[in-house]
Amino acid sequence: MNFVLDEFELCIFCSGSLYGSSTRIPGWIRGLSLLKLFGRNGRPCQSCGNLFEDNMDKIISKALLMLKDYEFSTIKTGVIVPPVIIEKLDRIRSKYGLSDAESVKLTVSRRLDEILSSKIGVAVEEEDPDVMIIFDFNRIDVSIQIKPVYIYGRYRKLERGISQSRWVCPQCNGVGCEKCSWTGYKYPSVEKMVGDVLKKAFLASEYHIHASGREDIDVRMLGPGRPFVMELVEPKKRRADLNQLEREINEKNKGKIEVIGLRYSSKGEVVTLKEAKFRKVYRLKVEVRNLSEAEVKMLEEKLSNCIISQRTPTRVLRRRADIERKRKVFKFNIVNYDIDGFEATVECEGGLYIKELVNGDNGRTRPSVSSLLGRESICKELDVIDILGDEYG
């Protein structure tokens, strides 16, 4: 060990990185012990030129200033180091066979973890911290990455003409114009109605909705509601009274939307939610001329327990790939009918386009109500009334 330190004048971080991994003691502590044992003549470190020691206090002060407005309970630091320092230490490792030595980035990071944890009074979290602090020793600068806050809930859309996500007005590109009533958006949205309230409460910079599927703008979402997670970006606060926020959202948007069961969530749940496949139950009103009782029975028989072959509907081809999918209709029950149409409930696999199940989309959906009756059928109203098999909440 002393051969290395006799040949090279190294700081506590560079020397500690060479010997830190052979012990449970952090590398920087190991480096401090080596300095006491073997001394140092006061010249700059031959690896980093005292880059770490000379700038540690300055860069920590900058980090503390950046963090002062944020609420968090766990942190982790990361370090960017000039490549030339890593190359010099690699040559020393190779020369003396120090194959188990830890990275100098890890040595410095562990020291920064300890200092910040002590100064702020929060825990160090290796895997998923509230705040990741990146110390860049190339530029002697700091950047922070704030973990989003995720809020789970269900939404019910009680009025037609509301989109799930924000849809920027194409006329003004979000600036606001007469066409969009100066809102900047083509339609009101669940995302904005919920997100604006949560953004204010958590002092977030932005928000994004993640939901288990979506319904068209002219379709209501009734029953127990659709599961969603709202991602709040760069929140300065991480805790709030979710029951109060739920009441606020519902009072502000009474008769339009409501949310149910707000609780804290996670990025992992977002992935699970978006990948999950649930059965959906719809209520639809169909317009078709000269409908007979025999045709009603035929539709129920032919479409229940039926596999539907469906190419991407013409109306969404501009934004989705033209593929063919197969989805099952489990139940097709006509609950009311007359000569001009019927009302039905449909239980089916998620991902089935119900409007096209009715109109056939010029043969792109097979079979359909139109193809089975041999004449035009139009879905006049559509509601989602249940999402089955949802284990969330």
DAFENBEL-V229948 format. One record per backbone hydrogen bond with DSSP energy under -1.0 kcal/mol. NH is the residue of the N-H (numbers start at 1). CO is the residue of the C=O. Records with the same first field share a line. If there is no record, write none. Layout:
NH->CO  CO
This chain:
5->1
6->2
7->3
8->4
15->11
16->12
17->13
19->15
20->16
23->20
30->26
31->27
32->28
33->29
34->30
35->31
36->32
37->33
38->34
39->35
46->9
49->45
54->50
55->51
56->52
59->55
60->56
61->57
62->58
63->59
64->60
65->61
66->62
67->63
70->67
71->236
75->123
76->131
78->133
80->135
85->82
86->82
87->83
88->84
89->85
90->86
91->87
92->88
93->89
94->90
95->91
96->92
98->93
99->97
101->98
102->17
107->103
108->104
109->105
110->106
111->107
112->108
113->109
114->110
115->111
116->112
117->113
118->114
119->115
120->116
121->117
123->73
125->75
131->74
132->145
133->76
134->143
135->78
136->141
137->80
141->136
143->134
145->132
147->130
149->232
151->230
152->263
153->228
154->260
155->226
156->258
157->221
158->256
159->256
161->217
162->217
163->188
169->184
173->169
175->172
181->178
182->177
183->180
186->167
190->163
191->164
193->189
194->190
195->191
196->192
198->194
199->195
200->196
201->197
202->198
204->199
205->233
208->231
210->229
212->227
213->211
219->216
220->382
221->157
222->384
225->222
226->155
228->153
229->210
230->151
231->208
232->149
233->206
236->202
237->202
242->240
245->241
246->242
247->243
248->244
249->245
250->246
251->247
252->248
253->249
256->253
257->253
258->156
260->154
263->152
265->150
270->266
271->267
272->268
273->269
274->270
275->271
276->272
280->348
281->386
282->346
283->383
284->344
285->381
286->342
287->378
288->340
291->339
296->292
297->293
298->294
299->295
300->296
301->297
302->298
303->299
304->300
306->329
308->327
309->366
310->325
311->364
312->323
316->313
319->316
320->316
323->321
325->310
327->308
329->306
330->347
331->347
333->345
335->343
336->343
338->341
341->338
342->286
343->336
344->284
345->333
346->282
347->331
348->280
349->328
352->349
357->353
358->354
359->355
360->356
364->361
365->360
366->309
369->357
370->358
372->368
373->369
374->370
375->370
378->287
380->285
381->285
383->283
384->220
385->281
386->281
388->279
